[in-house]
Amino acid sequence: MKKLLTGLCFWLAGQGVAFAAADFLSVRLWAAPDHTRVVFDTSGPVTHDLFTLENPDRLVIDVPAAQAAAVMQASGGLVKGIRAARNKPDTLRIVLDLKQAAKPRSFNLTPSGQYGHRLVIDLYGEQPVIAAAAPPARPSVKKAVASQPGAMRDLVIAIDAGHGGDDPGAVGRRKTREKDVVLAIARRLASLVEKEPGMRPVLIREGDYYIGLRQRIEKARKHKADLFISIHADGFKDHRASGSSVYVLSRRGASSEMARVLAARENAADLVGGVSLDDKDDLLREVLLDLSQTATLEASFSLADNMLGELKRMGKTHKSSVQQAGFVVLKSPDIPSLLVETAFISNPAEEKKLRDAAHQQHLAKAMMRGIKDYFGKHPPPGTRIARQYVVKRGDTLSDIAQQFSVSLNSLRGYNSLKSDTLRIGDTLRIPPTQDS
């Protein structure tokens, strides 16, 4: 959720005070489910002191050698309003009135892209202050089945819309922002996954706010995702660049991540299929993590190849093969992960397509086909899509369909059968149903 807060402008004191503070040019506020980000646009780095007060809850920012030219009131997320006044002759005090107690974090950002210097305040409350939008709920029977001991689980697809909040990503000539189109595509893909029996989507970013790159991985791991797919729209200085691309983690990126995990000496439970690394010696820790990463990278490559093949059916791709890079969001050691650059938003023709709802849906369907094709051939054990049946003497396709309460057409299509002829010993994959 975005709030553009106007009417607040700060100027330097200017009389008898050293030029020690920057101008505060404007302020923006973004509310995410777990935190609120307040961004002050400034003319340079800001020296400041930060502390909280109780009864009522407030955040205080003291800025040397600055003064406020106007008073402004606004609200959003954890913030009820913002006030500014001179606390001492040489100090400007900015007060954020809060809806609840919050833990603050502040830092300066240097100029980047369309933005200049910024002072960023992140506020983390004990309770969420906004309800995140989610895909339409499926029948509650799925939750009931999942809660039964020994019940087979849904395949979990983590869908990450890149950028968000104060980070718009690439921007096209028509001012189309990457963060907006990729969120629209992510929601469409989530809707398709939601409708697929045996699958459940998790939207990493559900609204217009920013999530840290490693926080995106952590959210996917929290939901025990079987796949992490990050959706982006490329930008390049040459407006003729076009086509989609699919990336997986590079070997070099995997090696650096393994080094980071091994050096951290932190609780790394479940990073290698449920085996904690805490009580292992250095060599065994490295071997276990390397094995986990190798299997994950192989699965990522296969998934990415499927995805690229489906995108090729839509038209020209930027690269004819799967690409490798060290993107942070691809660094989970235990979740197959891929990043899809859907198109070049810097290309006017592709920008127009990315703005089109029908094209967004075509992209989502292509990605969904890639997901289904891969997991249809490589169903994770314990998932509802992993049901199989070995053909015995006297079996017919219609009998098997009736036995598992699936339609003959779905059984035939799920196994890509061109006829109903079966051979003893053949293994059929049984399509999941809402009740399985």
C-alpha positions in Angstrom: 0.0 0.0 0.0 1.4 3.4 -0.9 0.8 6.7 0.6 2.3 9.7 -1.1 2.6 12.3 1.7 2.8 15.9 0.5 2.9 19.2 2.2 6.1 18.5 4.3 9.2 20.4 3.3 12.2 21.1 5.5 14.9 23.9 5.1 18.2 24.4 6.7 18.3 26.9 9.6 20.6 29.2 7.6 21.4 31.8 10.3 24.3 31.2 12.7 24.2 27.4 12.1 26.8 25.4 10.1 25.5 23.7 7.0 25.3 20.3 8.7 21.9 19.0 7.6 20.3 18.2 4.3 17.0 19.5 2.9 14.0 17.2 3.4 12.3 17.4 0.1 9.3 15.0 0.4 8.2 11.9 2.2 6.6 8.6 1.1 5.1 5.8 3.2 4.6 2.1 2.3 2.8 -0.4 4.5 3.6 -4.1 4.3 2.0 -6.8 6.4 5.0 -7.0 8.8 6.4 -3.5 8.7 5.9 0.1 7.6 8.6 1.9 5.6 8.8 5.7 5.7 11.1 7.3 3.1 12.3 10.9 3.3 13.8 12.3 0.1 16.7 14.5 1.1 19.3 16.6 -0.7 22.1 14.7 1.0 23.0 12.2 3.8 21.2 12.9 7.0 22.8 12.8 10.5 20.1 11.9 13.0 19.2 10.4 16.4 16.4 7.9 16.7 14.4 6.8 19.8 10.9 5.7 20.8 8.5 6.9 23.5 5.5 5.2 25.2 2.1 6.3 26.3 1.3 7.1 23.6 3.7 5.2 21.3 5.9 7.5 19.2 9.1 7.5 17.2 11.3 10.5 17.5 13.9 11.6 14.9 16.2 14.5 15.9 17.9 16.2 13.0 20.7 18.8 13.6 20.6 22.2 11.9 17.2 21.8 10.1 13.8 23.3 10.5 10.3 22.5 9.2 8.5 24.9 6.9 5.1 23.3 7.3 3.2 20.9 9.5 1.7 17.9 7.9 -0.6 15.0 8.9 -0.9 11.6 7.3 -1.4 8.0 8.2 -0.7 4.5 6.9 0.4 1.2 8.3 1.8 1.7 11.8 1.9 5.5 11.4 -1.0 7.6 12.6 0.6 10.9 11.7 3.8 12.9 11.4 4.7 16.1 13.2 7.7 18.3 13.0 8.9 21.2 15.3 12.1 22.7 16.7 13.2 20.9 19.8 16.3 23.0 20.4 17.6 26.1 18.6 19.8 23.9 16.4 17.7 20.7 16.3 14.6 19.7 14.3 12.4 17.0 16.0 10.2 14.9 13.7 7.7 12.8 15.6 5.9 9.8 14.1 2.7 9.0 16.1 2.3 5.2 16.1 -0.7 2.9 16.3 1.3 0.5 18.4 4.8 0.0 19.8 7.3 -0.6 17.1 11.0 -1.4 16.7 12.6 1.1 14.3 15.5 0.7 11.9 17.0 3.6 10.0 19.6 4.0 7.3 20.6 6.4 4.5 20.4 5.5 0.8 22.6 7.1 -1.8 21.2 8.2 -5.2 20.0 5.4 -7.4 17.9 5.6 -10.6 15.2 8.1 -10.3 15.8 8.7 -6.6 18.3 11.0 -4.9 19.5 10.7 -1.3 17.0 9.2 1.1 16.6 8.6 4.8 14.7 5.3 5.4 12.8 4.4 8.6 11.5 0.8 8.9 9.0 0.2 11.6 8.3 -3.4 12.8 5.3 -3.9 15.1 4.3 -6.8 17.2 1.0 -7.4 15.3 0.3 -6.9 11.5 -1.5 -3.7 10.9 -2.9 -4.4 7.4 -4.5 -7.5 5.9 -2.6 -8.8 2.9 -4.6 -9.6 -0.2 -4.6 -13.3 -1.0 -5.8 -15.5 -3.8 -9.4 -16.7 -3.5 -9.7 -19.4 -0.9 -10.3 -22.9 -2.1 -12.8 -25.3 -0.3 -11.9 -25.9 3.3 -11.7 -29.6 2.7 -8.1 -29.2 1.5 -7.1 -27.9 5.0 -9.0 -30.7 6.6 -7.3 -33.3 4.6 -3.9 -31.7 5.1 -4.4 -31.8 8.9 -5.0 -35.6 9.0 -2.1 -37.7 10.2 -0.4 -39.3 7.2 -2.4 -37.3 4.7 -0.7 -36.4 1.4 0.2 -32.7 1.2 -0.3 -30.1 -1.5 2.6 -29.1 -3.7 3.6 -25.6 -2.6 4.5 -23.0 -5.3 6.1 -19.8 -4.0 5.5 -16.9 -6.4 7.7 -13.9 -6.0 6.8 -10.6 -7.7 10.1 -8.6 -7.9 10.7 -5.1 -6.5 7.8 -3.3 -4.8 7.2 -0.3 -2.6 9.8 2.4 -3.0 11.6 0.2 -5.5 9.7 0.4 -8.8 12.2 -1.8 -10.8 12.6 -0.9 -14.5 10.3 1.7 -15.9 9.1 1.8 -19.5 8.6 4.8 -21.8 4.9 5.0 -20.9 5.9 5.0 -17.3 4.9 1.4 -16.8 6.6 0.2 -13.6 8.0 -3.3 -13.4 6.8 -3.8 -9.8 3.2 -3.3 -11.0 3.1 -5.6 -14.0 5.0 -8.5 -12.3 2.6 -8.3 -9.3 -0.3 -8.6 -11.8 1.3 -11.6 -13.5 2.2 -13.2 -10.1 -1.4 -12.9 -9.0 -2.6 -14.5 -12.2 -0.2 -17.4 -11.8 -1.3 -17.8 -8.2 -4.9 -18.0 -9.3 -4.0 -20.8 -11.8 -2.1 -22.7 -9.2 -5.0 -22.3 -6.8 -7.3 -24.0 -9.3 -5.0 -26.9 -9.8 -5.8 -29.9 -7.7 -2.9 -30.9 -5.5 -1.2 -27.5 -5.6 -1.2 -24.4 -3.4 0.3 -21.0 -4.2 2.2 -18.7 -1.8 2.5 -15.1 -2.9 5.7 -13.7 -1.5 4.7 -10.1 -2.1 1.0 -9.6 -2.0 0.8 -5.9 -2.4 2.8 -2.8 -3.3 5.5 -2.9 -0.6 9.2 -4.0 -0.6 10.5 -7.2 0.9 14.2 -7.8 1.4 15.8 -10.4 -0.9 16.7 -12.9 1.8 13.3 -12.3 3.5 11.7 -13.6 0.2 13.7 -16.8 0.5 12.8 -17.1 4.2 9.1 -16.7 3.5 9.3 -19.5 0.9 11.1 -21.8 3.3 8.6 -21.0 6.1 5.8 -22.3 3.8 7.9 -25.3 2.9 7.8 -24.4 -0.8 8.6 -27.0 -3.5 9.4 -24.3 -6.0 10.4 -20.6 -5.8 9.7 -18.6 -9.0 10.7 -14.9 -9.1 9.0 -12.8 -11.8 10.6 -9.8 -13.3 10.5 -7.5 -16.4 13.9 -6.7 -17.9 15.2 -3.2 -18.7 18.0 -2.2 -21.0 19.5 1.0 -22.4 19.0 -0.3 -25.9 15.2 -0.2 -26.5 15.5 -2.8 -29.3 16.3 -5.6 -26.7 13.4 -8.0 -26.5 12.3 -11.4 -25.4 12.0 -13.4 -22.2 14.7 -15.2 -20.3 14.9 -17.8 -17.5 17.7 -17.8 -14.9 18.9 -20.3 -12.3 21.7 -19.8 -9.8 25.2 -19.9 -11.1 27.7 -22.4 -9.7 29.8 -19.5 -8.4 26.7 -18.1 -6.7 26.0 -21.5 -5.1 29.6 -21.7 -3.8 29.5 -18.2 -2.3 26.1 -19.1 -0.6 27.5 -22.3 0.8 30.5 -20.4 2.2 28.1 -17.9 3.8 26.0 -20.6 5.5 29.0 -22.5 6.7 30.7 -19.4 8.0 27.6 -18.1 9.8 27.6 -21.0 12.4 24.0 -20.2 12.9 21.1 -22.6 13.3 20.9 -24.1 9.9 18.3 -26.8 10.6 16.3 -28.1 7.6 18.7 -26.6 5.1 19.6 -30.1 3.9 16.4 -32.0 4.0 15.8 -31.8 7.7 19.3 -32.5 8.8 20.7 -29.8 11.1 24.3 -28.7 10.4 24.9 -27.4 13.9 26.4 -30.6 15.3 28.4 -31.6 12.3 32.1 -31.0 11.7 33.3 -28.6 9.0 33.9 -31.3 6.3 30.6 -33.1 6.9 28.7 -29.8 6.9 30.3 -28.8 3.6 29.5 -32.3 2.0 25.9 -32.3 3.1 25.3 -28.7 1.9 27.0 -29.4 -1.4 24.9 -32.5 -2.0 21.7 -30.5 -1.2 22.7 -27.6 -3.5 23.7 -30.0 -6.3 20.3 -31.7 -6.3 18.5 -28.4 -6.0 20.4 -26.9 -8.9 19.7 -29.9 -11.1 16.0 -29.6 -10.4 16.2 -25.8 -11.0 17.8 -26.4 -14.4 15.2 -28.9 -15.4 12.3 -26.7 -14.3 13.8 -23.7 -16.0 14.3 -25.6 -19.2 10.6 -26.5 -19.1 9.6 -22.9 -18.4 11.8 -21.6 -21.2 10.3 -24.1 -23.7 6.8 -22.9 -22.8 7.8 -19.2 -23.2 9.3 -20.0 -26.6 5.8 -21.1 -27.7 4.7 -17.5 -27.1 7.3 -16.0 -29.4 10.9 -14.9 -29.4 13.0 -15.4 -26.3 16.0 -13.2 -25.5 18.2 -16.2 -25.0 17.8 -19.7 -26.5 19.0 -21.5 -23.3 18.6 -21.2 -19.6 20.9 -18.5 -18.1 22.9 -18.6 -14.9 23.5 -15.7 -12.5 24.1 -15.0 -8.8 20.7 -13.5 -7.9 20.2 -13.6 -4.2 16.6 -14.8 -4.5 17.9 -18.0 -6.2 20.2 -19.0 -3.4 18.0 -21.3 -1.3 20.0 -24.5 -0.9 16.9 -26.7 -0.6 14.2 -25.1 -2.9 14.4 -25.4 -6.7 14.5 -21.7 -7.7 14.2 -19.8 -11.0 13.9 -16.2 -12.1 11.8 -15.3 -15.2 12.4 -12.1 -17.1 9.0 -12.0 -18.8 10.0 -9.3 -21.4 11.9 -6.0 -21.8 9.8 -3.3 -20.3 12.3 -0.9 -21.9 11.1 -2.1 -25.4 8.0 0.0 -26.3 6.3 -3.0 -28.1 6.9 -5.3 -25.2 5.9 -2.6 -22.6 2.5 -2.4 -24.4 2.1 -6.2 -24.1 3.0 -6.2 -20.5 0.3 -3.7 -19.8 -2.3 -5.9 -21.5 -4.3 -8.2 -19.2 -4.7 -10.9 -21.9 -0.9 -11.0 -22.4 -0.3 -11.2 -18.7 -2.7 -14.2 -18.6 -0.8 -15.9 -21.5 2.5 -15.5 -19.6 0.9 -16.9 -16.4 -0.4 -19.9 -18.4 2.9 -20.6 -20.0 4.6 -20.6 -16.6 1.9 -22.9 -15.2 2.4 -25.3 -18.1 6.1 -25.4 -17.3 5.4 -26.1 -13.6 2.8 -28.9 -14.4 5.1 -30.5 -16.9 8.0 -30.8 -14.6 6.2 -31.9 -11.5 4.0 -34.3 -13.5 7.3 -36.1 -14.3 9.0 -35.5 -11.0 6.3 -35.4 -8.2 7.8 -34.9 -4.7 7.1 -37.9 -2.4 4.2 -37.3 -0.1 2.4 -34.9 -2.4 -1.0 -35.4 -3.8 0.3 -35.4 -7.3 2.6 -38.3 -6.5 0.0 -41.0 -6.8 0.9 -43.9 -9.1 -0.5 -47.2 -10.2 1.3 -50.2 -11.7 -0.8 -51.9 -14.4 -1.8 -55.5 -13.7 -3.2 -58.2 -15.9 -6.8 -57.5 -16.8 -6.7 -53.8 -16.0 -8.4 -51.3 -18.4 -7.9 -47.6 -18.4 -11.5 -47.0 -17.6 -11.4 -49.4 -14.6 -8.4 -47.6 -13.2 -10.0 -44.2 -13.7 -13.1 -45.5 -11.8 -11.0 -47.0 -9.1 -9.3 -43.6 -8.3 -12.5 -41.5 -9.0 -10.9 -39.6 -11.8 -12.2 -39.0 -15.3 -11.0 -41.2 -18.2 -10.0 -38.0 -20.1 -7.9 -36.6 -17.2 -6.2 -40.0 -16.7 -5.4 -40.2 -20.4 -4.2 -36.6 -20.6 -2.2 -36.7 -17.3 -0.1 -39.6 -18.8 0.0 -38.2 -22.4 -1.6 -41.4 -23.7 -2.5 -41.5 -27.4 -4.6 -44.7 -26.9 -6.2 -46.7 -24.2 -3.9 -49.7 -24.7 -2.0 -50.7 -21.6 0.9 -53.0 -20.9 1.4 -55.0 -17.8 4.0 -53.3 -15.6 3.4 -49.8 -17.0 3.3 -47.1 -14.3 0.4 -44.6 -14.6 0.4 -41.3 -12.7 -2.9 -40.7 -11.1 -4.1 -37.0 -11.4 -5.0 -35.4 -8.1 -8.6 -34.6 -7.2 -10.0 -32.0 -4.8 -10.6 -34.8 -2.2 -7.4 -36.8 -2.6 
